[in-house]
Amino acid sequence: MSAHDFDIAVVGGGMVGAALALGAAHAGFRVALLERAEPPLEWPPGSHDLRVSALTRASQRILQNLGAWEAMAAAGVTPYERMQVWEARGLGEIRFDAADIGEPDLGHIVENRVVVAALWQALRREDGVEILLQREIEAIDREAEGAALQLAGGETLRAALLAGADGARSRLRELAGIGLTARDYDQHALVATVRAERGNQATAWQRFMPEGPLALLPLGRDRFSIVWTSGPARAAELQALPAEDFDCELTLASERCCGRLALEGDRALFPLRLQHATAYVQPGLALLGDAAHVIHPLAGQGVNLGLLDAGVLIDTLAEARRRGEPLGALGVLRRYERARKGHNLAVQMAMDAFKHLFCNRNPALHLLRNLGLGLADRVPPLRRGFERVALGEGIELPRLARMPSDCPEGAD
């Protein structure tokens, strides 16, 4: 039996887990990162990742401060300058424009593989992180000074803190016995990459229909990553359509906002679900990202919330170290939970409310939707407020999400 001693053992090397491991190492912590396999760091030219993220300015700064943004920009990130949202049955619509608030863009659309590869490239250059691949976790043991992971083959990994960033089906959360509040949406999201006849116009488009929204997220100059939400039967039908028939259905659903849309590559379906961990922390353990909360993809906020979780957890641990407190102490970890749980729940409930408001055939709600969109579009302060939210502003940000000049002197 062998033992490893770390300040933090991060389980899960996706976008949130890799960001946490890298940020914690930059803050001077000894970090272990456990992942089943190293992700691909390159891919065939012309291929597409069906999973993309809409990164806020706060997330962009996190990735810049971690040293990952330059590699991401080289691999391909797409800034979007405008966003247009409209109701399928009516005249209600709202247009957002970065120029309204003096910003160059409202955010960036990035393939998930680009984010992960850039973070792993940075991790490979970081001496403070030990990457442990192909480890199967069998049990968690609580210890006086933290916790231990019992791994297959008799290996024991000890750390002051275990951080679960291992996704919606978190093994660490399961082993810790942390429960979930969860609800299936009875909707599936169809994702694909398409080419637009008239280009994407550096604009994110979203049309609300009774069964669910259609989102067109710009990639490059003339492609979109689409997220088309509908009932399971309709989604399966769309996935099974011949490519030409799918193109016609999609172009019709988009109201030809960018001309004809043509499929490029595969289509995939993902069932949509709302879930939230009943607790984010236990002594020696903290959850973050999808292991703690899963929201409706309506506004693309999932990974942004997870990156903020990582930033706040690093701040919390750095403050505990300054105070001489054990990193895994429940009182320390409660500070992280208090800082993030309320915000995550508020965003989750807002997306849930939007889903029920817009995916509804009630005539009164239809009128309310149209009036609300029209009002927001015609009241500049209200519209600019939404634009600021889209940038990830309006909340207290962790140090990792701030420009260096915004951080107080002398802080770790």
N, C-alpha and C positions, 0 to 999 in steps of 0.2 A: 504494500500500500504506500502510495506517495502522497505528499501534501504540498499545496501551493498556498502562499499567504499573500493576500491583496487587500487594498483598501476597499475596492469595489469590484464585484464580479457582475458583468453585464451579460444577461442571457438574451440573445437575439441580435443579429448583426444587420438588420435592415436599416432604413433611413434614420429612425429614431435611436435605435440601439448603437449604431455606429457613431452618430453624432454625440451621444452621451459619452461613449468610451473615449472619443477623441477630445472632447471638451474637458472631461475630467482629468485626462492625462496632461493637457495643457495647464490645468490648474494645480498640477503637482501631485496628483493622486496616482497610486499604483493600481493599474486596471487589468483585469482579465476579461476578454471578450469571447463568449462561447457561441459558436454557430455551426450548423450541420456541415456546410461546405462553403468554400470561398465563392462569392458571386462572380459572374463573368465580368471581366474588365474591358473587353472589346467584343465586337460583334460584326457580322457581315455587313458591308455597305448596302444601303437601301432597305435594311430590315427595320421593323418598328416594334416598340414595346407598347402593348395595348394598355398598360397602366401608366397614367401620367398624373402629375400633381400641379395644382395652381398655387404657386409659392407667393406668399405675401412679402412685403418689404422687410418685415421682421425676420422671416425665415431666410431671406436673401442675406441679411446681415449676419445671421448665425452661421450660415455656410461660408460667407466671406471670412469671418473671424476664425473659422476652423481651417481655413486654407484650402477649401474644396471648390470655391466658386470659379476660380480661374480654369480649372480642368473641366468643370461643367460647361462654361462658356465656350471652350474649345470644342467640346463634344456636341453642343447645341442646346441653347435655351432660347425661348421665344418670348420677348416682352410683348404684352398687349396694352395698347394705349386707350382702348375704348371697350365698353361693354354695353350690349343692348338686350333688354329683357322685355318680352311682350306676351300678352295673353292671346291664346288661340281664338277664342270666341269673343271678340270685342275690339275696342280701340285702345285699351289701356296699354301703355308702354313707358319705359324709362330708359334714358340713355346716360351712361356715365362716361366721362372723358377726363383723362389725367391732366389735360391742360387746365381744367377748372380749378385744380388745386396746386398748379405750378409744379407738377411732377412729370418726369419723362414717360412714366408708364404706371399702370395699376397693379402690376405684378408680372410673373413669368410662368409660362407653361413649360414643364420639363418632364421628359420621360423618367419614370422612377429608376430605371437601370442607370441612367446618367448620374443621378444623385448618389446612388449606392456605389457605383464604380469610383466616383471622385472621392468619396469618403474613405473607401478602402485603400485607394492609392495613398491618401494622406496617412491612414492608419499604418500602412507598411513602412512609412518613414518615421513613425513615432516610437521612440524607445520605451515610453512609459506604458505601452499596451502590449500585453502578451495575448496573441490570438490562439485560441484552442478550438480546433476543428474536430468534427465527428465525435463529439462527446454526448452520450445519452445520460440525461439526468434521471436518477431513480428515486431520490429522496432528499428532503431538506432536514438538517439537524440544527436545532437552536443551541447556541453556545453562549457562554458568559460575555464574550467580547465580539459577538456577531453571529454568523451562521455559517453552515458548511453544506456544500452540495455533495451528495454521494453519487458518484458517477459509475456507469457500467464498467466492469473490470476491476472494481475495488479501489478506484482512485477517489481521493477526497480533496475538494477544493474549498479552502477557508477564506472568508472575507469579512470585513467589518460590515459590509452591506451587500445584499443581493438585489440587483435591479432587474426587474422583469420587463423587457421590451420585446417579448416573443409573440406579439400579435394577438388577434382576437381570440384564438384558441390557446391561450397561454398555458404552457405546462407548469410554469412556476406558480401562477395564480392557482391552478388546480391543486398542486401539491401543498400550497399554503392554506388551502381550505377557504379561500376568499370567494364569496358568492357573487352572483350577478343579478341585476334587474335587466330583463331583456324582452324584446318584442320583435317578431318578424313583421316586416312591412307588407308582405304579400306583393312585392314588386321585385322585378329583376332589372338590372342595368345591363344593356347591351353596349359593349365597347368595341370600337373599330377605328381604323385610320382611313380617311377619305381625302380625295383631292377636289378642290373647289375650282369651278370653271372661271370665276372672276377673282380668284385669290381670296385670302381670309381677311384682308383689310386691317390687319393688326387689331382685330376686334374679337372679343368673346361674345357669342350669341347664345341666348337661352329663350326658348319658346315653351310656355306652359300649356299643356294639353290636359284633358280630363284624366287620362290614365297615368300621366307623369310627364316630367319635363324632358325636352331634348336640348342638350348642351353641346355647343360646337366650340372647342377649345383650340385656338390657333397654334399651328406648328409650322415653323419656317414661314414662307411667303404664301404658299397656296395649298397647304394641307390643314386638316383639322383632326384632332382626336375627338371622337363623338362619345357621349354618354347618353344613351336613349333609354329612359326609364318607362316601364309599362308593366302590366300584369304578367305573371309567368307564362300563360298560354300565348299571349300576343308576342312576348319577347322570343319564345321558342319559334313561333311562326316567322318572325323577322329574321332570325338566325338561319333558318332553313331555306329562305328564299334564294333562288338563283341570283347571282350578282347583279345582273341588269335589272331584275325586278326590285331588288333591294335598293338600288340606286334611285329608281323611280319613286319608291315609297319614301325614302329619306329626303329627296329633293322636294317632294310635295309637303312633307312634314316641316321642312325648314322654310317653306313659303318662298323658295328660290332666293333667299337673302344674299347668297353669293353665287347664283347661277346653279348649274347642274353639279351635283355631288356624286363622285364616283369612288367606289370601294377600292381600297388598296390592301390586299392581304386578308388575314383571318378576322373573324368575329368571335367574341367570347361573351358569356353571360355570367353575371355575379348576382346571387340573391342579396337583397338589402335587409339590414337588420339594425336595430337600435339596441345597444347594451352598455351597461355602466357597472363597474365593480362596486360592490357595497362598501369596500374600503380600499384605499390606495396603499396603505402602509400597515405593517406589523413590525415588531421589534426585529431589526436586522434585515428588513425587506421593504422594497418600494416598487410599485407598478407605474408604468408610464406608457404613453402612446395607446395603440389599440388594445393592449393588455388591460388598460384601465377604462377606456371609453371608445365606443364605435358610434359614429354619427351618420346621418343620411348624407350622401355625397352632393346634396343640392348646391352648396356653395364651395365645394372643394376644400373644406377646412380641416379635414382629418389630420394630415401630416403636419400642418401648421400648429395645431394644438399639441401634437406630440413633440415637436421641436421646442415649443415653449416649455413643456413639461421638463425636457432635458435641461434647458437653460436654468430653470428655477431650481431643479434638484441640485445642480452643480453649485449655484449660489448658496443654497441652504447648507450643503456639506462644507463649503469653504468657510461659511460663518461659524459652523460648529467647530471646525478645526481651530479657528482663531480663538474661540472661547474655551478650548480644551475639552469639548464634549465628545463622547463616543459617537462615531458616525451612524451607528445603527440604533442609537437610543430612540425610543418611541417618541419622546418629547421633541427631539430634533426632526424626525420624519413627519410628525404632525404639522410642523410649520410648512413643509412642502405641500402636504395634502390640503391645508387650509388655503394656501396661495393658489392652487390650481383647480381644486375640485369645483368650487363655485363658478369659475369662469367656464370650465368645460361643460358643466351642467347647463349653464345659461345658453351657450352656443348650441348644445345638443337640443334643448327644448325649443329654441328659436327655429332651428332647422325642422324639427318635428312639427311645429305649428305651421310653418310655411308649406310643408308637405301636405298637411290636412286642409289648409286653406286653398291651395291651388289644385290639388287632385280631388276636386269635389264638384259635382254637377248641380249643387243647390243654386237656384236662380239668385237668391239674395246674396250668397257668397260670391257668385259670379259678378254681380253689380259692385260689391264691395271691393273685389280685386281690381276691377277696371278703374274705379274711382281712386283707389289707393295708389296705383301705379301712375295714373295721370297727375295726381296731386304731388307725388314725390318728384315727378319730372318737371313740374312747373314751379316748384319752390326751391330756388338755388341753395339756400343754407341746408335744407333737408337732404338734397341730392349730394351736396359736398360732404355731409356727414356720412352718408353711405359709402362714398368714395374713400374717405379716411378709414372706415372700418375694413374695406376691401384691402387696404394697404397693411392691415394688422396693427393699426394705431388705436388709441382710446383706452388702453390698459397699461399698467405699470409693467415694463419689459425687463426681463433678466439682463444681466450685464452682457451676455453673449449676443443678445439681439440689439445692442446699442452700438453706435459709432464710438470709437475709442475716446473721442473728446467729450462724450456724454457720460463717461464713467468717472466717479469720484477718485481723487488722488489717494494713493496708499492702499486701495482695496486689492485683494488677491485676484 
